[in-house]
Amino acid sequence: MAAEAGVPVNTTQEWYRLLVDLKVANLRIHSGPAADEPSIKTLGSVERPVYQVHGRLTSRGELLLPGGRFTVRDRAKLATWLTNLQAAGPGQPTARGTGPFGLTREQLAEAHAALAQPLDFATRGLPHAKAVAQARLKLKLPVVFEVAGNESAAGQEAVTEELQGLSCGTALAYLLRPAGLGLAPRVGARGGLELSVRPAGRSSEAWPVGWPPGAARPLPELFQSFTSSIDDVTVAETLGAIEERLKAPVLFDRYALARHGIDPAAVRVTLPEMKTSYSQLLTRVLSKAKLKYELRIDEAGKPLLWITTMLPAG
């Protein structure tokens, strides 16, 4: 079992005593990164399998296991989880869906609907942590933080974009991403849906900042023709002007930009007068900074422009 940083010693001792009482063999608790995912490895033979369970003890004192989340007060539920594992093997302790985030189609639709709630307050100038704290109050689903400091983990840097009017799901995913955090719906220990805030990583899914629009064309103005020229203007200023004309939020993937040292306010662009569209202009301008754009929609169907790098975000 990997214990995250910040887990009190007495909490670790409580869990050790509980698991020993539940006859868990070869128990070992060590420190480990929060990004470690719970897992089950099958050892031994087909006739006599041995299950090696890797769990994670969060800074909140909760034990995360594949398909389960427990506190020290959940002795009976944890005992049932262990009994089911011993009897049926991995994948059987709890019912999981086969869709994204391990949810069923119905559960995913429920999460999507809950996260479509509009953000009804101004975000520009607010510290990220305060914006996250206010946004979570708008949601009907509980938000559980798997990182130390809860909302404060999102940081105190001021939000530079205005997210008011976007859905809470897209806004929260955007506010958390610069700090390397992700939002993920899941089934909690009591069987209901909840939203987990955890370190984002290659091994874990995260709720996206907007979704592909599919066959819909939610922003037809993006493809209208007009005449344009740019004379020594930064990429950031150009995007600000485009955002104002299209009336659609322009959101920067600041996590990826920081990772690759790209500053849109430091790259200047000059383009001759030409017949173009906003889509073509965006592609030309952004390429100067090794950036690209994606047309996305939030959970309520509102269009936005997602600006990220041409390089792997990591």
PyMOL commands that set and color helices and strands:
alter all, ss='L'
color gray80, all
select helices_A, chain A and resi 9-21+75-88+100-102+105-115+128-136+150-154+168-179+220-223+235-246+254-259+278-287
alter helices_A, ss='H'
color red, helices_A
select strands_A, chain A and resi 2-3+30-31+39-44+49-54+56-57+63-65+68-70+143-145+181-187+193-199+225-234+250-252+268-277+291-297+303-309
alter strands_A, ss='S'
color yellow, strands_A
deselect
rebuild
show_as cartoon
